[in-house]
Amino acid sequence: MPKNSNFWEHKTLGEMSHAEWESLCDNCARCCLHKFADEETGQVHYTDVACVLLNRDSCRCTDYSRRHERVPACLKLSADTPDSFRWLPDTCAYRLIAEDKPL
């Protein structure tokens, strides 16, 4: 693989290093918004209510390493469960790669 290649074009989510995985996030913070799914259609609706740990100026978690301890409802993304990425925005790199779509 060339040194300056786009690793996401050559690796699955499961093959990525932790640093590569984390670098995919564009900090849109939509995953940190409370959301609900329409039971009939499965469509996800995002609210304007954010997680208490979200810094709205930087769109970053204020306690990323302990977020699951502090907010038990915080969902942990895993390459082992790409089907669960359907609730992520359709612009999310994790979802796009899981669905074999280009970034």
Backbone as CSV, one residue per row, in Angstrom:
resi,resn,N_x,N_y,N_z,CA_x,CA_y,CA_z,C_x,C_y,C_z
1,MET,0.849,-1.176,0.000,0.000,0.000,0.000,0.894,1.239,0.000
2,PRO,0.644,2.206,-0.865,1.457,3.415,-0.922,1.404,4.185,0.395
3,LYS,2.494,4.874,0.711,2.615,5.580,1.989,1.513,6.621,2.189
4,ASN,1.149,7.360,1.186,0.148,8.415,1.314,-1.236,7.981,0.850
5,SER,-1.491,6.709,0.854,-2.781,6.223,0.353,-3.897,6.529,1.351
6,ASN,-5.088,6.490,0.860,-6.277,6.638,1.695,-6.580,5.274,2.302
7,PHE,-6.172,5.079,3.546,-6.268,3.768,4.184,-7.681,3.204,4.154
8,TRP,-8.697,4.058,4.220,-10.080,3.598,4.239,-10.499,2.957,2.920
9,GLU,-9.745,3.190,1.876,-10.041,2.569,0.588,-9.459,1.167,0.497
10,HIS,-8.572,0.827,1.427,-7.874,-0.453,1.377,-8.118,-1.336,2.591
11,LYS,-8.767,-0.794,3.601,-8.995,-1.545,4.835,-10.477,-1.567,5.175
12,THR,-10.889,-2.644,5.814,-12.228,-2.670,6.379,-12.174,-1.942,7.718
13,LEU,-13.307,-1.625,8.273,-13.333,-0.988,9.585,-12.614,-1.838,10.623
14,GLY,-12.771,-3.144,10.535,-12.150,-4.055,11.482,-10.642,-4.150,11.352
15,GLU,-10.108,-3.792,10.200,-8.663,-3.841,9.972,-7.952,-2.558,10.387
16,MET,-8.694,-1.520,10.667,-8.094,-0.226,10.988,-7.522,-0.205,12.394
17,SER,-6.433,0.561,12.533,-5.884,0.802,13.864,-6.827,1.741,14.612
18,HIS,-6.607,1.848,15.901,-7.431,2.759,16.698,-7.297,4.190,16.169
19,ALA,-6.076,4.604,15.854,-5.846,5.967,15.354,-6.548,6.186,14.008
20,GLU,-6.501,5.189,13.129,-7.184,5.310,11.838,-8.691,5.404,12.048
21,TRP,-9.222,4.554,12.906,-10.657,4.563,13.222,-11.080,5.946,13.707
22,GLU,-10.360,6.469,14.686,-10.708,7.771,15.263,-10.574,8.895,14.246
23,SER,-9.626,8.786,13.331,-9.409,9.852,12.355,-10.544,9.973,11.348
24,LEU,-11.386,8.975,11.252,-12.513,9.023,10.316,-13.587,10.021,10.740
25,CYS,-13.671,10.286,12.020,-14.730,11.157,12.537,-14.496,12.592,12.086
26,ASP,-15.548,13.228,11.553,-15.440,14.617,11.110,-15.993,15.593,12.146
27,ASN,-16.319,15.085,13.328,-16.816,15.903,14.441,-18.104,16.645,14.119
28,CYS,-18.979,16.002,13.380,-20.272,16.631,13.117,-21.138,16.648,14.375
29,ALA,-20.858,15.731,15.295,-21.539,15.618,16.591,-23.000,15.186,16.491
30,ARG,-23.437,14.791,15.324,-24.832,14.347,15.210,-25.072,13.061,15.989
31,CYS,-24.009,12.262,16.193,-24.173,11.051,16.996,-24.390,11.401,18.470
32,CYS,-24.058,12.632,18.859,-24.223,13.077,20.242,-25.571,13.745,20.488
33,LEU,-26.378,13.840,19.459,-27.722,14.395,19.614,-28.692,13.292,19.981
34,HIS,-29.645,13.623,20.808,-30.692,12.652,21.113,-31.521,12.469,19.845
35,LYS,-31.927,11.250,19.625,-32.647,10.931,18.404,-33.695,9.871,18.683
36,PHE,-34.612,9.742,17.788,-35.598,8.666,17.893,-35.865,8.111,16.511
37,ALA,-36.282,6.870,16.495,-36.548,6.201,15.221,-38.045,5.965,15.081
38,ASP,-38.559,6.216,13.911,-39.951,5.928,13.603,-40.082,4.410,13.542
39,GLU,-40.933,3.854,14.375,-41.056,2.396,14.445,-41.577,1.787,13.151
40,GLU,-42.379,2.525,12.414,-42.937,1.989,11.179,-41.956,2.056,10.014
41,THR,-41.242,3.172,9.907,-40.359,3.353,8.754,-38.890,3.089,9.071
42,GLY,-38.529,3.154,10.357,-37.137,3.000,10.752,-36.317,4.270,10.545
43,GLN,-36.961,5.323,10.036,-36.259,6.580,9.795,-35.831,7.205,11.118
44,VAL,-34.602,7.690,11.171,-34.056,8.313,12.375,-34.295,9.817,12.312
45,HIS,-34.786,10.359,13.420,-35.040,11.792,13.537,-34.120,12.348,14.614
46,TYR,-33.350,13.351,14.259,-32.427,13.988,15.195,-33.129,15.150,15.878
47,THR,-32.882,15.306,17.165,-33.432,16.430,17.911,-32.346,17.493,18.066
48,ASP,-32.683,18.592,18.725,-31.710,19.635,19.036,-31.151,19.452,20.438
49,VAL,-31.471,18.338,21.078,-31.017,18.062,22.442,-29.730,17.244,22.359
50,ALA,-28.666,17.775,22.962,-27.359,17.126,22.893,-27.011,16.446,24.213
51,CYS,-26.096,15.518,24.127,-25.531,14.862,25.297,-24.936,15.926,26.216
52,VAL,-25.006,15.692,27.515,-24.477,16.653,28.481,-22.965,16.835,28.352
53,LEU,-22.266,15.885,27.753,-20.820,15.972,27.618,-20.369,16.681,26.340
54,LEU,-21.295,17.025,25.482,-20.919,17.649,24.213,-20.570,19.118,24.413
55,ASN,-19.394,19.502,23.947,-19.011,20.901,23.882,-19.542,21.411,22.549
56,ARG,-20.533,22.250,22.599,-21.193,22.701,21.374,-20.317,23.597,20.507
57,ASP,-19.302,24.213,21.083,-18.410,25.062,20.288,-17.436,24.236,19.454
58,SER,-16.878,23.188,20.062,-15.892,22.367,19.354,-16.501,21.124,18.703
59,CYS,-17.754,20.811,19.059,-18.423,19.583,18.601,-17.628,18.348,19.026
60,ARG,-17.063,18.402,20.206,-16.297,17.285,20.754,-16.795,16.957,22.157
61,CYS,-16.604,15.716,22.510,-16.973,15.250,23.844,-15.984,15.823,24.858
62,THR,-16.489,16.302,25.978,-15.627,16.883,27.006,-14.942,15.831,27.864
63,ASP,-15.375,14.582,27.773,-14.745,13.492,28.539,-14.806,12.210,27.717
64,TYR,-14.208,12.279,26.532,-14.310,11.197,25.555,-13.874,9.843,26.110
65,SER,-12.777,9.805,26.850,-12.261,8.518,27.332,-13.161,7.878,28.387
66,ARG,-13.968,8.668,29.077,-14.851,8.108,30.121,-16.330,8.299,29.796
67,ARG,-16.636,8.585,28.546,-18.023,8.902,28.179,-19.003,7.783,28.487
68,HIS,-18.587,6.536,28.332,-19.505,5.422,28.570,-19.754,5.201,30.060
69,GLU,-18.805,5.580,30.884,-19.001,5.513,32.335,-19.946,6.622,32.789
70,ARG,-19.730,7.813,32.251,-20.495,8.976,32.698,-21.878,9.052,32.072
71,VAL,-22.014,8.529,30.867,-23.309,8.543,30.169,-23.557,7.117,29.675
72,PRO,-24.161,6.285,30.526,-24.354,4.879,30.157,-25.108,4.662,28.841
73,ALA,-25.945,5.607,28.451,-26.697,5.463,27.203,-25.854,5.796,25.971
74,CYS,-24.635,6.281,26.166,-23.760,6.591,25.039,-23.435,5.288,24.309
75,LEU,-23.718,5.261,23.027,-23.500,4.051,22.241,-22.067,3.981,21.754
76,LYS,-21.450,2.839,21.935,-20.081,2.646,21.475,-20.110,2.004,20.098
77,LEU,-19.501,2.676,19.135,-19.417,2.122,17.792,-18.354,1.042,17.765
78,SER,-18.625,-0.015,17.047,-17.676,-1.108,16.927,-17.705,-1.650,15.508
79,ALA,-16.529,-1.955,14.993,-16.439,-2.540,13.656,-17.140,-3.892,13.602
80,ASP,-17.367,-4.507,14.760,-18.035,-5.804,14.825,-19.538,-5.710,14.580
81,THR,-20.091,-4.497,14.663,-21.542,-4.338,14.515,-21.896,-3.251,13.493
82,PRO,-21.408,-3.369,12.265,-21.675,-2.314,11.277,-23.154,-2.153,10.924
83,ASP,-23.959,-3.185,11.135,-25.395,-3.043,10.865,-26.036,-2.023,11.790
84,SER,-25.420,-1.802,12.944,-25.985,-0.846,13.890,-25.667,0.592,13.508
85,PHE,-24.924,0.822,12.422,-24.560,2.168,12.010,-25.676,2.872,11.248
86,ARG,-26.782,2.193,11.001,-27.873,2.788,10.215,-28.423,4.065,10.843
87,TRP,-28.282,4.230,12.145,-28.793,5.425,12.815,-27.848,6.622,12.664
88,LEU,-26.630,6.373,12.188,-25.689,7.466,11.983,-26.091,8.275,10.758
89,PRO,-25.679,9.530,10.692,-26.009,10.339,9.510,-25.474,9.681,8.239
90,ASP,-26.148,9.902,7.132,-25.713,9.268,5.887,-24.413,9.864,5.347
91,THR,-23.887,10.884,6.018,-22.598,11.465,5.663,-21.465,10.945,6.555
92,CYS,-21.787,10.125,7.531,-20.802,9.629,8.493,-19.854,8.625,7.833
93,ALA,-18.554,8.823,8.030,-17.552,7.953,7.418,-17.717,6.503,7.867
94,TYR,-18.034,6.267,9.133,-18.204,4.894,9.616,-19.340,4.204,8.850
95,ARG,-20.429,4.906,8.705,-21.574,4.339,7.982,-21.246,4.141,6.505
96,LEU,-20.633,5.146,5.873,-20.303,5.044,4.451,-19.381,3.848,4.175
97,ILE,-18.351,3.694,4.992,-17.421,2.563,4.792,-18.121,1.242,5.050
98,ALA,-18.943,1.173,6.087,-19.681,-0.060,6.374,-20.608,-0.447,5.230
99,GLU,-21.124,0.572,4.525,-22.036,0.340,3.395,-21.292,0.268,2.054
100,ASP,-19.962,0.183,2.095,-19.130,0.121,0.890,-19.368,1.296,-0.052
101,LYS,-19.487,2.491,0.539,-19.658,3.710,-0.256,-18.406,4.565,-0.108
102,PRO,-18.121,5.395,-1.102,-16.927,6.252,-1.024,-17.110,7.403,-0.039
103,LEU,-15.992,7.853,0.505,-16.035,9.047,1.372,-16.042,10.287,0.516
